Amino acid sequence: MLVLSRKVGEQVCIDGQITVTINRIEGNRVSLSFDAPRDVHIVRGELRPFGEGFPAPRNVGSAPKNVPATVRTPAATDRLERLHSLMKSRK
C-alpha cells in the first residue's frame, strides 16, 4: 500500500490514465475528484458487494496486474439506481 500526503489542488496519477485530485479538505473530510476513462468504474468501497461480479480487495502482490476495476452486474446496477434515487429525493 502506498500512502501519500497531498494538499488541495495536488494530484496523483494512477497507471497514466486515472488522475485523482484533492478538491477540498474540511476537518476530517476530504473531497476528491477522479478523471478516468469511461470503461473504468469507480465505486466507493462500502458500496462494493464482494462476490457479485466485483473483485475482492487485493493484497499487494497477490493478484494479477490487469484486473478490471469493477464489473457491472444487474444487481449492482439496480442498487446504484436505488441509491441515486434516494440521494435525489433528499435534495
PDB file of N, CA, C and O in Angstrom:
ATOM      1  N   MET A   1       0.853  -1.174   0.000  1.00  0.00           N
ATOM      2  CA  MET A   1       0.000   0.000   0.000  1.00  0.00           C
ATOM      3  C   MET A   1       0.899   1.237   0.000  1.00  0.00           C
ATOM      4  O   MET A   1       1.882   1.319   0.737  1.00  0.00           O
ATOM      5  N   LEU A   2       0.535   2.179  -0.838  1.00  0.00           N
ATOM      6  CA  LEU A   2       1.244   3.450  -0.914  1.00  0.00           C
ATOM      7  C   LEU A   2       0.424   4.498  -0.183  1.00  0.00           C
ATOM      8  O   LEU A   2      -0.769   4.643  -0.448  1.00  0.00           O
ATOM      9  N   VAL A   3       1.044   5.231   0.732  1.00  0.00           N
ATOM     10  CA  VAL A   3       0.371   6.297   1.472  1.00  0.00           C
ATOM     11  C   VAL A   3       1.052   7.602   1.111  1.00  0.00           C
ATOM     12  O   VAL A   3       2.270   7.731   1.236  1.00  0.00           O
ATOM     13  N   LEU A   4       0.257   8.583   0.659  1.00  0.00           N
ATOM     14  CA  LEU A   4       0.789   9.877   0.241  1.00  0.00           C
ATOM     15  C   LEU A   4       0.123  11.004   1.003  1.00  0.00           C
ATOM     16  O   LEU A   4      -1.027  10.884   1.424  1.00  0.00           O
ATOM     17  N   SER A   5       0.832  12.081   1.179  1.00  0.00           N
ATOM     18  CA  SER A   5       0.255  13.321   1.694  1.00  0.00           C
ATOM     19  C   SER A   5       0.090  14.259   0.511  1.00  0.00           C
ATOM     20  O   SER A   5       1.015  14.428  -0.282  1.00  0.00           O
ATOM     21  N   ARG A   6      -1.074  14.866   0.387  1.00  0.00           N
ATOM     22  CA  ARG A   6      -1.351  15.798  -0.697  1.00  0.00           C
ATOM     23  C   ARG A   6      -2.046  17.022  -0.139  1.00  0.00           C
ATOM     24  O   ARG A   6      -2.754  16.941   0.865  1.00  0.00           O
ATOM     25  N   LYS A   7      -1.842  18.153  -0.787  1.00  0.00           N
ATOM     26  CA  LYS A   7      -2.525  19.392  -0.423  1.00  0.00           C
ATOM     27  C   LYS A   7      -3.627  19.655  -1.442  1.00  0.00           C
ATOM     28  O   LYS A   7      -3.663  19.034  -2.504  1.00  0.00           O
ATOM     29  N   VAL A   8      -4.521  20.575  -1.113  1.00  0.00           N
ATOM     30  CA  VAL A   8      -5.606  20.935  -2.024  1.00  0.00           C
ATOM     31  C   VAL A   8      -5.019  21.358  -3.366  1.00  0.00           C
ATOM     32  O   VAL A   8      -4.069  22.139  -3.427  1.00  0.00           O
ATOM     33  N   GLY A   9      -5.602  20.829  -4.438  1.00  0.00           N
ATOM     34  CA  GLY A   9      -5.147  21.143  -5.787  1.00  0.00           C
ATOM     35  C   GLY A   9      -4.103  20.180  -6.319  1.00  0.00           C
ATOM     36  O   GLY A   9      -3.876  20.133  -7.528  1.00  0.00           O
ATOM     37  N   GLU A  10      -3.465  19.415  -5.455  1.00  0.00           N
ATOM     38  CA  GLU A  10      -2.454  18.464  -5.910  1.00  0.00           C
ATOM     39  C   GLU A  10      -3.119  17.206  -6.426  1.00  0.00           C
ATOM     40  O   GLU A  10      -4.262  16.906  -6.082  1.00  0.00           O
ATOM     41  N   GLN A  11      -2.388  16.465  -7.263  1.00  0.00           N
ATOM     42  CA  GLN A  11      -2.951  15.302  -7.932  1.00  0.00           C
ATOM     43  C   GLN A  11      -2.074  14.072  -7.738  1.00  0.00           C
ATOM     44  O   GLN A  11      -0.898  14.160  -7.383  1.00  0.00           O
ATOM     45  N   VAL A  12      -2.696  12.919  -7.988  1.00  0.00           N
ATOM     46  CA  VAL A  12      -1.999  11.638  -8.041  1.00  0.00           C
ATOM     47  C   VAL A  12      -2.436  10.982  -9.335  1.00  0.00           C
ATOM     48  O   VAL A  12      -3.631  10.936  -9.627  1.00  0.00           O
ATOM     49  N   CYS A  13      -1.496  10.473 -10.118  1.00  0.00           N
ATOM     50  CA  CYS A  13      -1.813   9.810 -11.375  1.00  0.00           C
ATOM     51  C   CYS A  13      -1.596   8.301 -11.199  1.00  0.00           C
ATOM     52  O   CYS A  13      -0.554   7.874 -10.702  1.00  0.00           O
ATOM     53  N   ILE A  14      -2.583   7.502 -11.610  1.00  0.00           N
ATOM     54  CA  ILE A  14      -2.524   6.049 -11.481  1.00  0.00           C
ATOM     55  C   ILE A  14      -2.473   5.435 -12.875  1.00  0.00           C
ATOM     56  O   ILE A  14      -3.374   5.645 -13.687  1.00  0.00           O
ATOM     57  N   ASP A  15      -1.431   4.686 -13.143  1.00  0.00           N
ATOM     58  CA  ASP A  15      -1.275   3.939 -14.392  1.00  0.00           C
ATOM     59  C   ASP A  15      -1.369   4.833 -15.631  1.00  0.00           C
ATOM     60  O   ASP A  15      -1.705   4.350 -16.712  1.00  0.00           O
ATOM     61  N   GLY A  16      -1.082   6.109 -15.491  1.00  0.00           N
ATOM     62  CA  GLY A  16      -1.070   7.012 -16.626  1.00  0.00           C
ATOM     63  C   GLY A  16      -2.436   7.352 -17.201  1.00  0.00           C
ATOM     64  O   GLY A  16      -2.523   8.103 -18.173  1.00  0.00           O
ATOM     65  N   GLN A  17      -3.509   6.814 -16.619  1.00  0.00           N
ATOM     66  CA  GLN A  17      -4.833   7.080 -17.187  1.00  0.00           C
ATOM     67  C   GLN A  17      -5.876   7.516 -16.167  1.00  0.00           C
ATOM     68  O   GLN A  17      -6.962   7.946 -16.556  1.00  0.00           O
ATOM     69  N   ILE A  18      -5.581   7.419 -14.880  1.00  0.00           N
ATOM     70  CA  ILE A  18      -6.521   7.836 -13.838  1.00  0.00           C
ATOM     71  C   ILE A  18      -5.852   8.927 -13.014  1.00  0.00           C
ATOM     72  O   ILE A  18      -4.755   8.732 -12.491  1.00  0.00           O
ATOM     73  N   THR A  19      -6.512  10.074 -12.898  1.00  0.00           N
ATOM     74  CA  THR A  19      -5.972  11.177 -12.105  1.00  0.00           C
ATOM     75  C   THR A  19      -6.913  11.465 -10.943  1.00  0.00           C
ATOM     76  O   THR A  19      -8.114  11.656 -11.135  1.00  0.00           O
ATOM     77  N   VAL A  20      -6.357  11.495  -9.742  1.00  0.00           N
ATOM     78  CA  VAL A  20      -7.119  11.819  -8.532  1.00  0.00           C
ATOM     79  C   VAL A  20      -6.654  13.193  -8.072  1.00  0.00           C
ATOM     80  O   VAL A  20      -5.459  13.412  -7.875  1.00  0.00           O
ATOM     81  N   THR A  21      -7.592  14.118  -7.902  1.00  0.00           N
ATOM     82  CA  THR A  21      -7.274  15.481  -7.478  1.00  0.00           C
ATOM     83  C   THR A  21      -7.901  15.750  -6.119  1.00  0.00           C
ATOM     84  O   THR A  21      -9.056  15.393  -5.885  1.00  0.00           O
ATOM     85  N   ILE A  22      -7.142  16.381  -5.218  1.00  0.00           N
ATOM     86  CA  ILE A  22      -7.674  16.792  -3.917  1.00  0.00           C
ATOM     87  C   ILE A  22      -8.396  18.116  -4.132  1.00  0.00           C
ATOM     88  O   ILE A  22      -7.768  19.120  -4.466  1.00  0.00           O
ATOM     89  N   ASN A  23      -9.718  18.121  -3.941  1.00  0.00           N
ATOM     90  CA  ASN A  23     -10.512  19.341  -4.167  1.00  0.00           C
ATOM     91  C   ASN A  23     -10.637  20.203  -2.926  1.00  0.00           C
ATOM     92  O   ASN A  23     -10.506  21.425  -2.995  1.00  0.00           O
ATOM     93  N   ARG A  24     -10.892  19.563  -1.786  1.00  0.00           N
ATOM     94  CA  ARG A  24     -11.169  20.325  -0.567  1.00  0.00           C
ATOM     95  C   ARG A  24     -10.861  19.451   0.635  1.00  0.00           C
ATOM     96  O   ARG A  24     -11.039  18.234   0.597  1.00  0.00           O
ATOM     97  N   ILE A  25     -10.398  20.086   1.701  1.00  0.00           N
ATOM     98  CA  ILE A  25     -10.179  19.404   2.975  1.00  0.00           C
ATOM     99  C   ILE A  25     -10.868  20.233   4.047  1.00  0.00           C
ATOM    100  O   ILE A  25     -10.535  21.401   4.246  1.00  0.00           O
ATOM    101  N   GLU A  26     -11.834  19.624   4.741  1.00  0.00           N
ATOM    102  CA  GLU A  26     -12.552  20.308   5.823  1.00  0.00           C
ATOM    103  C   GLU A  26     -12.600  19.373   7.025  1.00  0.00           C
ATOM    104  O   GLU A  26     -13.308  18.366   6.998  1.00  0.00           O
ATOM    105  N   GLY A  27     -11.868  19.690   8.057  1.00  0.00           N
ATOM    106  CA  GLY A  27     -11.836  18.828   9.243  1.00  0.00           C
ATOM    107  C   GLY A  27     -11.296  17.461   8.885  1.00  0.00           C
ATOM    108  O   GLY A  27     -10.177  17.339   8.388  1.00  0.00           O
ATOM    109  N   ASN A  28     -12.093  16.425   9.139  1.00  0.00           N
ATOM    110  CA  ASN A  28     -11.645  15.068   8.820  1.00  0.00           C
ATOM    111  C   ASN A  28     -12.246  14.552   7.509  1.00  0.00           C
ATOM    112  O   ASN A  28     -12.250  13.344   7.274  1.00  0.00           O
ATOM    113  N   ARG A  29     -12.750  15.440   6.659  1.00  0.00           N
ATOM    114  CA  ARG A  29     -13.332  15.061   5.368  1.00  0.00           C
ATOM    115  C   ARG A  29     -12.471  15.589   4.232  1.00  0.00           C
ATOM    116  O   ARG A  29     -11.986  16.720   4.270  1.00  0.00           O
ATOM    117  N   VAL A  30     -12.293  14.755   3.232  1.00  0.00           N
ATOM    118  CA  VAL A  30     -11.520  15.120   2.047  1.00  0.00           C
ATOM    119  C   VAL A  30     -12.412  14.929   0.830  1.00  0.00           C
ATOM    120  O   VAL A  30     -13.053  13.888   0.688  1.00  0.00           O
ATOM    121  N   SER A  31     -12.457  15.917  -0.042  1.00  0.00           N
ATOM    122  CA  SER A  31     -13.222  15.838  -1.279  1.00  0.00           C
ATOM    123  C   SER A  31     -12.248  15.543  -2.420  1.00  0.00           C
ATOM    124  O   SER A  31     -11.279  16.274  -2.627  1.00  0.00           O
ATOM    125  N   LEU A  32     -12.517  14.469  -3.152  1.00  0.00           N
ATOM    126  CA  LEU A  32     -11.648  14.042  -4.246  1.00  0.00           C
ATOM    127  C   LEU A  32     -12.400  14.086  -5.563  1.00  0.00           C
ATOM    128  O   LEU A  32     -13.620  13.931  -5.592  1.00  0.00           O
ATOM    129  N   SER A  33     -11.664  14.301  -6.666  1.00  0.00           N
ATOM    130  CA  SER A  33     -12.256  14.122  -7.990  1.00  0.00           C
ATOM    131  C   SER A  33     -11.398  13.108  -8.740  1.00  0.00           C
ATOM    132  O   SER A  33     -10.178  13.063  -8.583  1.00  0.00           O
ATOM    133  N   PHE A  34     -12.063  12.297  -9.558  1.00  0.00           N
ATOM    134  CA  PHE A  34     -11.401  11.244 -10.313  1.00  0.00           C
ATOM    135  C   PHE A  34     -11.622  11.494 -11.785  1.00  0.00           C
ATOM    136  O   PHE A  34     -12.757  11.688 -12.220  1.00  0.00           O
ATOM    137  N   ASP A  35     -10.558  11.492 -12.553  1.00  0.00           N
ATOM    138  CA  ASP A  35     -10.639  11.601 -14.002  1.00  0.00           C
ATOM    139  C   ASP A  35     -10.114  10.285 -14.549  1.00  0.00           C
ATOM    140  O   ASP A  35      -8.928   9.980 -14.420  1.00  0.00           O
ATOM    141  N   ALA A  36     -11.012   9.496 -15.169  1.00  0.00           N
ATOM    142  CA  ALA A  36     -10.641   8.166 -15.643  1.00  0.00           C
ATOM    143  C   ALA A  36     -11.382   7.873 -16.941  1.00  0.00           C
ATOM    144  O   ALA A  36     -12.395   8.506 -17.235  1.00  0.00           O
ATOM    145  N   PRO A  37     -10.880   6.914 -17.719  1.00  0.00           N
ATOM    146  CA  PRO A  37     -11.597   6.514 -18.930  1.00  0.00           C
ATOM    147  C   PRO A  37     -12.993   5.996 -18.592  1.00  0.00           C
ATOM    148  O   PRO A  37     -13.228   5.524 -17.479  1.00  0.00           O
ATOM    149  N   ARG A  38     -13.913   6.083 -19.543  1.00  0.00           N
ATOM    150  CA  ARG A  38     -15.304   5.681 -19.303  1.00  0.00           C
ATOM    151  C   ARG A  38     -15.443   4.209 -18.944  1.00  0.00           C
ATOM    152  O   ARG A  38     -16.402   3.830 -18.271  1.00  0.00           O
ATOM    153  N   ASP A  39     -14.503   3.368 -19.381  1.00  0.00           N
ATOM    154  CA  ASP A  39     -14.626   1.939 -19.083  1.00  0.00           C
ATOM    155  C   ASP A  39     -14.126   1.582 -17.684  1.00  0.00           C
ATOM    156  O   ASP A  39     -14.218   0.423 -17.279  1.00  0.00           O
ATOM    157  N   VAL A  40     -13.602   2.549 -16.945  1.00  0.00           N
ATOM    158  CA  VAL A  40     -13.166   2.320 -15.564  1.00  0.00           C
ATOM    159  C   VAL A  40     -14.303   2.744 -14.641  1.00  0.00           C
ATOM    160  O   VAL A  40     -14.663   3.921 -14.592  1.00  0.00           O
ATOM    161  N   HIS A  41     -14.864   1.789 -13.914  1.00  0.00           N
ATOM    162  CA  HIS A  41     -15.966   2.064 -12.995  1.00  0.00           C
ATOM    163  C   HIS A  41     -15.380   2.341 -11.615  1.00  0.00           C
ATOM    164  O   HIS A  41     -14.591   1.549 -11.101  1.00  0.00           O
ATOM    165  N   ILE A  42     -15.765   3.460 -11.021  1.00  0.00           N
ATOM    166  CA  ILE A  42     -15.259   3.847  -9.709  1.00  0.00           C
ATOM    167  C   ILE A  42     -16.423   3.768  -8.729  1.00  0.00           C
ATOM    168  O   ILE A  42     -17.432   4.453  -8.902  1.00  0.00           O
ATOM    169  N   VAL A  43     -16.286   2.938  -7.706  1.00  0.00           N
ATOM    170  CA  VAL A  43     -17.348   2.721  -6.723  1.00  0.00           C
ATOM    171  C   VAL A  43     -16.740   2.852  -5.332  1.00  0.00           C
ATOM    172  O   VAL A  43     -15.663   2.314  -5.073  1.00  0.00           O
ATOM    173  N   ARG A  44     -17.421   3.564  -4.436  1.00  0.00           N
ATOM    174  CA  ARG A  44     -16.942   3.656  -3.054  1.00  0.00           C
ATOM    175  C   ARG A  44     -16.826   2.258  -2.462  1.00  0.00           C
ATOM    176  O   ARG A  44     -17.636   1.382  -2.765  1.00  0.00           O
ATOM    177  N   GLY A  45     -15.827   2.051  -1.625  1.00  0.00           N
ATOM    178  CA  GLY A  45     -15.559   0.738  -1.058  1.00  0.00           C
ATOM    179  C   GLY A  45     -16.730   0.133  -0.315  1.00  0.00           C
ATOM    180  O   GLY A  45     -16.964  -1.071  -0.419  1.00  0.00           O
ATOM    181  N   GLU A  46     -17.478   0.942   0.438  1.00  0.00           N
ATOM    182  CA  GLU A  46     -18.592   0.389   1.217  1.00  0.00           C
ATOM    183  C   GLU A  46     -19.779  -0.005   0.344  1.00  0.00           C
ATOM    184  O   GLU A  46     -20.678  -0.701   0.818  1.00  0.00           O
ATOM    185  N   LEU A  47     -19.807   0.422  -0.921  1.00  0.00           N
ATOM    186  CA  LEU A  47     -20.897   0.055  -1.822  1.00  0.00           C
ATOM    187  C   LEU A  47     -20.538  -1.131  -2.709  1.00  0.00           C
ATOM    188  O   LEU A  47     -21.370  -1.606  -3.482  1.00  0.00           O
ATOM    189  N   ARG A  48     -19.318  -1.601  -2.601  1.00  0.00           N
ATOM    190  CA  ARG A  48     -18.829  -2.657  -3.475  1.00  0.00           C
ATOM    191  C   ARG A  48     -19.156  -4.026  -2.895  1.00  0.00           C
ATOM    192  O   ARG A  48     -18.468  -4.477  -1.979  1.00  0.00           O
ATOM    193  N   PRO A  49     -20.195  -4.706  -3.406  1.00  0.00           N
ATOM    194  CA  PRO A  49     -20.568  -6.016  -2.870  1.00  0.00           C
ATOM    195  C   PRO A  49     -19.650  -7.102  -3.396  1.00  0.00           C
ATOM    196  O   PRO A  49     -19.662  -7.400  -4.590  1.00  0.00           O
ATOM    197  N   PHE A  50     -18.864  -7.690  -2.531  1.00  0.00           N
ATOM    198  CA  PHE A  50     -17.946  -8.742  -2.942  1.00  0.00           C
ATOM    199  C   PHE A  50     -18.729  -9.993  -3.293  1.00  0.00           C
ATOM    200  O   PHE A  50     -19.736 -10.300  -2.656  1.00  0.00           O
ATOM    201  N   GLY A  51     -18.272 -10.709  -4.297  1.00  0.00           N
ATOM    202  CA  GLY A  51     -18.911 -11.950  -4.682  1.00  0.00           C
ATOM    203  C   GLY A  51     -20.025 -11.772  -5.700  1.00  0.00           C
ATOM    204  O   GLY A  51     -20.609 -12.766  -6.132  1.00  0.00           O
ATOM    205  N   GLU A  52     -20.339 -10.564  -6.094  1.00  0.00           N
ATOM    206  CA  GLU A  52     -21.378 -10.326  -7.094  1.00  0.00           C
ATOM    207  C   GLU A  52     -20.776  -9.690  -8.338  1.00  0.00           C
ATOM    208  O   GLU A  52     -21.294  -8.698  -8.850  1.00  0.00           O
ATOM    209  N   GLY A  53     -19.696 -10.256  -8.813  1.00  0.00           N
ATOM    210  CA  GLY A  53     -19.060  -9.739 -10.010  1.00  0.00           C
ATOM    211  C   GLY A  53     -18.010  -8.686  -9.736  1.00  0.00           C
ATOM    212  O   GLY A  53     -17.355  -8.216 -10.666  1.00  0.00           O
ATOM    213  N   PHE A  54     -17.832  -8.300  -8.476  1.00  0.00           N
ATOM    214  CA  PHE A  54     -16.816  -7.332  -8.124  1.00  0.00           C
ATOM    215  C   PHE A  54     -15.619  -8.079  -7.558  1.00  0.00           C
ATOM    216  O   PHE A  54     -15.793  -8.992  -6.751  1.00  0.00           O
ATOM    217  N   PRO A  55     -14.419  -7.716  -7.959  1.00  0.00           N
ATOM    218  CA  PRO A  55     -13.257  -8.397  -7.395  1.00  0.00           C
ATOM    219  C   PRO A  55     -13.091  -8.034  -5.925  1.00  0.00           C
ATOM    220  O   PRO A  55     -13.361  -6.902  -5.524  1.00  0.00           O
ATOM    221  N   ALA A  56     -12.648  -8.990  -5.129  1.00  0.00           N
ATOM    222  CA  ALA A  56     -12.381  -8.739  -3.715  1.00  0.00           C
ATOM    223  C   ALA A  56     -11.163  -7.839  -3.592  1.00  0.00           C
ATOM    224  O   ALA A  56     -10.339  -7.793  -4.506  1.00  0.00           O
ATOM    225  N   PRO A  57     -11.033  -7.115  -2.468  1.00  0.00           N
ATOM    226  CA  PRO A  57      -9.839  -6.300  -2.287  1.00  0.00           C
ATOM    227  C   PRO A  57      -8.611  -7.191  -2.384  1.00  0.00           C
ATOM    228  O   PRO A  57      -8.619  -8.335  -1.928  1.00  0.00           O
ATOM    229  N   ARG A  58      -7.572  -6.657  -2.976  1.00  0.00           N
ATOM    230  CA  ARG A  58      -6.397  -7.496  -3.145  1.00  0.00           C
ATOM    231  C   ARG A  58      -5.253  -7.015  -2.285  1.00  0.00           C
ATOM    232  O   ARG A  58      -5.098  -5.819  -2.036  1.00  0.00           O
ATOM    233  N   ASN A  59      -4.467  -7.949  -1.842  1.00  0.00           N
ATOM    234  CA  ASN A  59      -3.259  -7.634  -1.099  1.00  0.00           C
ATOM    235  C   ASN A  59      -2.144  -7.413  -2.092  1.00  0.00           C
ATOM    236  O   ASN A  59      -2.179  -7.950  -3.199  1.00  0.00           O
ATOM    237  N   VAL A  60      -1.160  -6.632  -1.712  1.00  0.00           N
ATOM    238  CA  VAL A  60      -0.046  -6.313  -2.601  1.00  0.00           C
ATOM    239  C   VAL A  60       0.600  -7.599  -3.087  1.00  0.00           C
ATOM    240  O   VAL A  60       0.967  -8.461  -2.289  1.00  0.00           O
ATOM    241  N   GLY A  61       0.737  -7.721  -4.396  1.00  0.00           N
ATOM    242  CA  GLY A  61       1.421  -8.861  -4.981  1.00  0.00           C
ATOM    243  C   GLY A  61       0.589 -10.125  -5.087  1.00  0.00           C
ATOM    244  O   GLY A  61       1.107 -11.140  -5.551  1.00  0.00           O
ATOM    245  N   SER A  62      -0.677 -10.118  -4.681  1.00  0.00           N
ATOM    246  CA  SER A  62      -1.440 -11.359  -4.685  1.00  0.00           C
ATOM    247  C   SER A  62      -2.347 -11.519  -5.902  1.00  0.00           C
ATOM    248  O   SER A  62      -2.856 -12.615  -6.138  1.00  0.00           O
ATOM    249  N   ALA A  63      -2.563 -10.469  -6.674  1.00  0.00           N
ATOM    250  CA  ALA A  63      -3.476 -10.560  -7.810  1.00  0.00           C
ATOM    251  C   ALA A  63      -2.746 -10.220  -9.099  1.00  0.00           C
ATOM    252  O   ALA A  63      -1.724  -9.533  -9.071  1.00  0.00           O
ATOM    253  N   PRO A  64      -3.257 -10.691 -10.224  1.00  0.00           N
ATOM    254  CA  PRO A  64      -2.651 -10.318 -11.496  1.00  0.00           C
ATOM    255  C   PRO A  64      -2.743  -8.815 -11.716  1.00  0.00           C
ATOM    256  O   PRO A  64      -3.621  -8.155 -11.159  1.00  0.00           O
ATOM    257  N   LYS A  65      -1.838  -8.271 -12.528  1.00  0.00           N
ATOM    258  CA  LYS A  65      -1.792  -6.820 -12.730  1.00  0.00           C
ATOM    259  C   LYS A  65      -3.010  -6.270 -13.446  1.00  0.00           C
ATOM    260  O   LYS A  65      -3.507  -5.212 -13.062  1.00  0.00           O
ATOM    261  N   ASN A  66      -3.508  -6.939 -14.464  1.00  0.00           N
ATOM    262  CA  ASN A  66      -4.563  -6.381 -15.304  1.00  0.00           C
ATOM    263  C   ASN A  66      -5.946  -6.870 -14.897  1.00  0.00           C
ATOM    264  O   ASN A  66      -6.646  -7.491 -15.697  1.00  0.00           O
ATOM    265  N   VAL A  67      -6.340  -6.596 -13.669  1.00  0.00           N
ATOM    266  CA  VAL A  67      -7.670  -6.943 -13.176  1.00  0.00           C
ATOM    267  C   VAL A  67      -8.572  -5.742 -13.406  1.00  0.00           C
ATOM    268  O   VAL A  67      -8.205  -4.633 -13.018  1.00  0.00           O
ATOM    269  N   PRO A  68      -9.769  -5.919 -14.038  1.00  0.00           N
ATOM    270  CA  PRO A  68     -10.642  -4.764 -14.238  1.00  0.00           C
ATOM    271  C   PRO A  68     -11.050  -4.144 -12.908  1.00  0.00           C
ATOM    272  O   PRO A  68     -11.174  -4.840 -11.900  1.00  0.00           O
ATOM    273  N   ALA A  69     -11.258  -2.824 -12.912  1.00  0.00           N
ATOM    274  CA  ALA A  69     -11.610  -2.116 -11.685  1.00  0.00           C
ATOM    275  C   ALA A  69     -12.896  -2.667 -11.088  1.00  0.00           C
ATOM    276  O   ALA A  69     -12.937  -2.955  -9.892  1.00  0.00           O
ATOM    277  N   THR A  70     -13.936  -2.818 -11.879  1.00  0.00           N
ATOM    278  CA  THR A  70     -15.197  -3.399 -11.423  1.00  0.00           C
ATOM    279  C   THR A  70     -15.893  -4.039 -12.607  1.00  0.00           C
ATOM    280  O   THR A  70     -15.568  -3.755 -13.759  1.00  0.00           O
ATOM    281  N   VAL A  71     -16.835  -4.889 -12.323  1.00  0.00           N
ATOM    282  CA  VAL A  71     -17.683  -5.485 -13.354  1.00  0.00           C
ATOM    283  C   VAL A  71     -19.117  -5.200 -12.948  1.00  0.00           C
ATOM    284  O   VAL A  71     -19.525  -5.532 -11.835  1.00  0.00           O
ATOM    285  N   ARG A  72     -19.877  -4.596 -13.830  1.00  0.00           N
ATOM    286  CA  ARG A  72     -21.263  -4.259 -13.504  1.00  0.00           C
ATOM    287  C   ARG A  72     -22.154  -5.474 -13.652  1.00  0.00           C
ATOM    288  O   ARG A  72     -22.106  -6.171 -14.666  1.00  0.00           O
ATOM    289  N   THR A  73     -22.959  -5.722 -12.650  1.00  0.00           N
ATOM    290  CA  THR A  73     -23.953  -6.794 -12.711  1.00  0.00           C
ATOM    291  C   THR A  73     -25.327  -6.163 -12.595  1.00  0.00           C
ATOM    292  O   THR A  73     -25.444  -5.039 -12.107  1.00  0.00           O
ATOM    293  N   PRO A  74     -26.378  -6.859 -13.034  1.00  0.00           N
ATOM    294  CA  PRO A  74     -27.723  -6.277 -12.909  1.00  0.00           C
ATOM    295  C   PRO A  74     -28.076  -5.928 -11.464  1.00  0.00           C
ATOM    296  O   PRO A  74     -28.704  -4.899 -11.214  1.00  0.00           O
ATOM    297  N   ALA A  75     -27.677  -6.775 -10.508  1.00  0.00           N
ATOM    298  CA  ALA A  75     -27.989  -6.497  -9.098  1.00  0.00           C
ATOM    299  C   ALA A  75     -27.278  -5.240  -8.628  1.00  0.00           C
ATOM    300  O   ALA A  75     -27.867  -4.416  -7.928  1.00  0.00           O
ATOM    301  N   ALA A  76     -26.015  -5.087  -9.008  1.00  0.00           N
ATOM    302  CA  ALA A  76     -25.253  -3.906  -8.593  1.00  0.00           C
ATOM    303  C   ALA A  76     -25.818  -2.650  -9.246  1.00  0.00           C
ATOM    304  O   ALA A  76     -25.919  -1.605  -8.604  1.00  0.00           O
ATOM    305  N   THR A  77     -26.183  -2.751 -10.515  1.00  0.00           N
ATOM    306  CA  THR A  77     -26.758  -1.600 -11.213  1.00  0.00           C
ATOM    307  C   THR A  77     -28.072  -1.189 -10.562  1.00  0.00           C
ATOM    308  O   THR A  77     -28.336   0.002 -10.397  1.00  0.00           O
ATOM    309  N   ASP A  78     -28.898  -2.163 -10.190  1.00  0.00           N
ATOM    310  CA  ASP A  78     -30.165  -1.871  -9.517  1.00  0.00           C
ATOM    311  C   ASP A  78     -29.922  -1.157  -8.194  1.00  0.00           C
ATOM    312  O   ASP A  78     -30.623  -0.195  -7.879  1.00  0.00           O
ATOM    313  N   ARG A  79     -28.942  -1.610  -7.413  1.00  0.00           N
ATOM    314  CA  ARG A  79     -28.622  -0.969  -6.131  1.00  0.00           C
ATOM    315  C   ARG A  79     -28.147   0.460  -6.338  1.00  0.00           C
ATOM    316  O   ARG A  79     -28.527   1.359  -5.588  1.00  0.00           O
ATOM    317  N   LEU A  80     -27.311   0.675  -7.360  1.00  0.00           N
ATOM    318  CA  LEU A  80     -26.820   2.030  -7.627  1.00  0.00           C
ATOM    319  C   LEU A  80     -27.960   2.948  -8.056  1.00  0.00           C
ATOM    320  O   LEU A  80     -27.995   4.116  -7.667  1.00  0.00           O
ATOM    321  N   GLU A  81     -28.896   2.427  -8.859  1.00  0.00           N
ATOM    322  CA  GLU A  81     -30.040   3.243  -9.274  1.00  0.00           C
ATOM    323  C   GLU A  81     -30.917   3.610  -8.080  1.00  0.00           C
ATOM    324  O   GLU A  81     -31.393   4.742  -7.990  1.00  0.00           O
ATOM    325  N   ARG A  82     -31.140   2.652  -7.149  1.00  0.00           N
ATOM    326  CA  ARG A  82     -31.927   2.956  -5.950  1.00  0.00           C
ATOM    327  C   ARG A  82     -31.219   3.986  -5.080  1.00  0.00           C
ATOM    328  O   ARG A  82     -31.859   4.892  -4.546  1.00  0.00           O
ATOM    329  N   LEU A  83     -29.901   3.854  -4.934  1.00  0.00           N
ATOM    330  CA  LEU A  83     -29.129   4.813  -4.153  1.00  0.00           C
ATOM    331  C   LEU A  83     -29.209   6.200  -4.786  1.00  0.00           C
ATOM    332  O   LEU A  83     -29.375   7.197  -4.083  1.00  0.00           O
ATOM    333  N   HIS A  84     -29.092   6.262  -6.097  1.00  0.00           N
ATOM    334  CA  HIS A  84     -29.179   7.539  -6.807  1.00  0.00           C
ATOM    335  C   HIS A  84     -30.550   8.176  -6.584  1.00  0.00           C
ATOM    336  O   HIS A  84     -30.651   9.381  -6.351  1.00  0.00           O
ATOM    337  N   SER A  85     -31.597   7.367  -6.657  1.00  0.00           N
ATOM    338  CA  SER A  85     -32.951   7.862  -6.443  1.00  0.00           C
ATOM    339  C   SER A  85     -33.117   8.407  -5.023  1.00  0.00           C
ATOM    340  O   SER A  85     -33.716   9.465  -4.829  1.00  0.00           O
ATOM    341  N   LEU A  86     -32.584   7.684  -4.025  1.00  0.00           N
ATOM    342  CA  LEU A  86     -32.661   8.148  -2.637  1.00  0.00           C
ATOM    343  C   LEU A  86     -31.917   9.463  -2.462  1.00  0.00           C
ATOM    344  O   LEU A  86     -32.403  10.369  -1.785  1.00  0.00           O
ATOM    345  N   MET A  87     -30.744   9.568  -3.066  1.00  0.00           N
ATOM    346  CA  MET A  87     -29.946  10.795  -2.938  1.00  0.00           C
ATOM    347  C   MET A  87     -30.668  11.977  -3.564  1.00  0.00           C
ATOM    348  O   MET A  87     -30.646  13.074  -3.005  1.00  0.00           O
ATOM    349  N   LYS A  88     -31.312  11.776  -4.718  1.00  0.00           N
ATOM    350  CA  LYS A  88     -32.056  12.855  -5.367  1.00  0.00           C
ATOM    351  C   LYS A  88     -33.234  13.302  -4.532  1.00  0.00           C
ATOM    352  O   LYS A  88     -33.553  14.490  -4.491  1.00  0.00           O
ATOM    353  N   SER A  89     -33.894  12.348  -3.854  1.00  0.00           N
ATOM    354  CA  SER A  89     -35.074  12.698  -3.062  1.00  0.00           C
ATOM    355  C   SER A  89     -34.721  13.471  -1.802  1.00  0.00           C
ATOM    356  O   SER A  89     -35.589  14.125  -1.225  1.00  0.00           O
ATOM    357  N   ARG A  90     -33.459  13.414  -1.356  1.00  0.00           N
ATOM    358  CA  ARG A  90     -33.027  14.130  -0.149  1.00  0.00           C
ATOM    359  C   ARG A  90     -32.661  15.570  -0.419  1.00  0.00           C
ATOM    360  O   ARG A  90     -32.490  16.342   0.525  1.00  0.00           O
ATOM    361  N   LYS A  91     -32.534  15.956  -1.665  1.00  0.00           N
ATOM    362  CA  LYS A  91     -32.126  17.332  -2.000  1.00  0.00           C
ATOM    363  C   LYS A  91     -33.248  18.307  -1.781  1.00  0.00           C
ATOM    364  O   LYS A  91     -33.080  19.504  -2.012  1.00  0.00           O
TER     365      LYS A  91
END
